[in-house]
């Protein structure tokens, strides 16, 4: 708690008053970054308009933006995902946001599949793949931040989309 209070520029007494335990501090931090993520996600999606190509690239750009994809915030996400005692709290706070996020990606992929006219593609599988890529690359940043290159991580996800929708993403790399 003393590290947190120093980092925030507050006295430890103030931090202890507002957050009785380290767990409560972590929960409030998760709520904050979850709300921050959702607000910035929605803002980026609105800027992309109704174009599914712009939307999916905008989502990828968002997920690797320095404000979202940074070691401190990723550590909070993985603390809650990695510890069994925090899993119910994570689900309570983040379930709707996670469902909205994956549902949005699923909808975009469904539109892109229809435009691509490729019945071999599955929006569900593509959504799972993009989510796994993103979370895996976030984990790379957490584990090896010195060698993590944000632009490369973004390009890996964009390349995944391009390879599945070559007709719609010609000339994009």
C-alpha positions as CSV (number, residue, x, y, z in Angstrom):
1,X,0.0,0.0,0.0
2,X,2.9,2.4,0.7
3,X,4.1,2.0,-2.9
4,X,0.7,2.8,-4.2
5,X,0.4,5.9,-2.0
6,X,3.8,7.1,-3.0
7,X,3.1,6.5,-6.7
8,X,-0.2,8.4,-6.4
9,X,1.4,11.3,-4.4
10,X,-0.9,10.7,-1.5
11,X,-0.2,9.9,2.2
12,X,-0.5,6.3,3.2
13,X,-3.2,7.3,5.6
14,X,-5.4,8.7,2.8
15,X,-5.0,5.5,0.8
16,X,-5.7,3.3,3.8
17,X,-8.8,5.4,4.6
18,X,-10.3,4.9,1.1
19,X,-9.1,1.4,0.5
20,X,-9.2,-0.8,3.7
21,X,-7.3,-3.6,2.0
22,X,-5.0,-4.3,-0.9
23,X,-7.8,-6.4,-2.5
24,X,-10.2,-3.4,-2.4
25,X,-7.6,-1.2,-4.0
26,X,-7.1,-3.8,-6.7
27,X,-10.8,-4.1,-7.3
28,X,-11.3,-0.3,-7.6
29,X,-8.3,-0.2,-10.0
30,X,-9.9,-2.9,-12.1
31,X,-13.2,-1.0,-12.2
32,X,-11.4,2.1,-13.2
33,X,-9.4,0.5,-16.1
34,X,-12.4,-1.5,-17.2
35,X,-14.5,1.7,-17.5
36,X,-11.6,3.6,-19.1
37,X,-11.1,0.7,-21.6
38,X,-14.8,0.6,-22.6
39,X,-15.1,4.4,-23.0
40,X,-12.1,4.6,-25.2
41,X,-13.1,1.5,-27.2
42,X,-16.5,3.0,-27.9
43,X,-15.0,6.3,-28.9
44,X,-12.7,4.7,-31.4
45,X,-15.5,2.6,-32.8
46,X,-17.7,5.6,-33.3
47,X,-14.8,7.4,-35.1
48,X,-14.6,4.4,-37.5
49,X,-18.2,4.9,-38.5
50,X,-20.1,2.1,-40.2
51,X,-17.2,0.7,-42.3
52,X,-16.3,-2.8,-41.0
53,X,-12.8,-2.6,-42.4
54,X,-12.1,0.7,-40.5
55,X,-13.9,-0.7,-37.4
56,X,-11.7,-3.8,-37.0
57,X,-8.5,-1.9,-37.7
58,X,-9.6,0.7,-35.2
59,X,-10.2,-2.0,-32.6
60,X,-6.7,-3.3,-33.1
61,X,-5.2,0.1,-33.0
62,X,-7.1,0.8,-29.8
63,X,-5.9,-2.4,-28.1
64,X,-2.3,-1.6,-28.8
65,X,-2.5,2.1,-27.9
66,X,0.0,3.1,-25.2
67,X,-2.9,4.3,-23.0
68,X,-4.5,0.9,-23.1
69,X,-1.6,-1.5,-23.7
70,X,0.9,-0.7,-21.0
71,X,2.6,-2.9,-18.5
72,X,0.8,-1.5,-15.4
73,X,-2.7,-1.9,-16.8
74,X,-2.0,-5.3,-18.3
75,X,-0.6,-6.4,-14.9
76,X,-4.0,-5.5,-13.3
77,X,-5.9,-7.5,-15.9
78,X,-3.7,-10.6,-15.5
79,X,-3.8,-10.4,-11.7
80,X,-7.5,-10.8,-11.9
81,X,-7.5,-13.4,-14.6
82,X,-4.6,-15.4,-13.0
83,X,-5.7,-15.7,-9.4
84,X,-8.7,-18.0,-8.7
85,X,-9.8,-15.9,-5.7
86,X,-10.2,-12.9,-8.0
87,X,-11.9,-14.6,-10.9
88,X,-15.5,-14.1,-9.5
89,X,-14.8,-10.4,-8.9
90,X,-13.4,-10.1,-12.4
91,X,-16.4,-11.8,-13.9
92,X,-18.8,-9.5,-11.9
93,X,-17.0,-6.3,-13.0
94,X,-15.9,-7.2,-16.6
95,X,-18.3,-9.8,-17.9
96,X,-20.6,-7.3,-19.7
97,X,-17.7,-5.4,-21.1
98,X,-16.0,-8.6,-22.3
99,X,-19.2,-9.8,-24.0
100,X,-19.8,-6.4,-25.6
101,X,-16.2,-6.4,-26.9
102,X,-16.2,-9.9,-28.3
103,X,-19.8,-9.5,-29.6
104,X,-18.7,-6.3,-31.5
105,X,-15.8,-8.1,-33.1
106,X,-18.0,-11.1,-33.9
107,X,-20.5,-8.8,-35.6
108,X,-17.8,-7.0,-37.6
109,X,-16.3,-10.4,-38.7
110,X,-19.8,-11.6,-39.7
111,X,-20.2,-8.5,-42.0
112,X,-16.7,-9.0,-43.5
113,X,-17.4,-12.7,-44.1
114,X,-20.6,-11.8,-46.0
115,X,-18.7,-9.3,-48.1
116,X,-15.8,-11.7,-48.7
117,X,-18.3,-14.3,-49.8
118,X,-16.2,-17.0,-48.2
119,X,-18.4,-19.6,-46.5
120,X,-15.3,-21.4,-45.1
121,X,-14.8,-18.6,-42.6
122,X,-16.4,-18.6,-39.1
123,X,-17.0,-15.3,-37.3
124,X,-16.8,-17.2,-34.0
125,X,-13.4,-18.8,-34.7
126,X,-12.0,-15.5,-36.1
127,X,-13.2,-13.7,-33.0
128,X,-11.6,-16.3,-30.7
129,X,-8.3,-16.1,-32.7
130,X,-8.1,-12.3,-32.6
131,X,-8.9,-12.2,-28.9
132,X,-6.2,-14.9,-28.3
133,X,-3.7,-13.0,-30.4
134,X,-4.4,-9.8,-28.5
135,X,-4.3,-11.3,-25.1
136,X,-1.1,-13.3,-26.0
137,X,0.6,-10.2,-27.2
138,X,-0.5,-8.3,-24.1
139,X,1.1,-11.1,-22.0
140,X,4.3,-10.8,-24.1
141,X,4.5,-7.1,-23.0
142,X,4.0,-8.0,-19.4
143,X,6.5,-10.8,-19.4
144,X,9.2,-9.2,-21.7
145,X,8.4,-5.5,-21.9
146,X,12.0,-4.7,-22.9
147,X,11.6,-6.6,-26.2
148,X,7.9,-5.9,-26.8
149,X,7.4,-3.8,-29.9
150,X,3.9,-2.3,-30.0
151,X,3.9,-1.7,-33.7
152,X,4.9,-5.4,-34.4
153,X,2.1,-6.6,-32.1
154,X,-0.4,-4.4,-34.0
155,X,0.9,-5.7,-37.3
156,X,0.5,-9.3,-36.2
157,X,-3.2,-8.7,-35.6
158,X,-3.7,-6.7,-38.8
159,X,-1.9,-9.4,-40.8
160,X,-4.3,-11.9,-39.3
161,X,-7.3,-9.9,-40.5
162,X,-5.7,-9.3,-44.0
163,X,-5.0,-13.0,-44.5
164,X,-8.6,-13.9,-43.8
165,X,-10.1,-11.0,-45.8
166,X,-7.7,-10.5,-48.7
167,X,-10.3,-9.0,-51.1
168,X,-11.3,-6.3,-48.6
169,X,-7.9,-5.3,-47.4
170,X,-6.0,-5.0,-50.6
171,X,-3.0,-2.6,-50.2
172,X,-3.3,-2.5,-46.5
173,X,-0.4,-3.7,-44.4
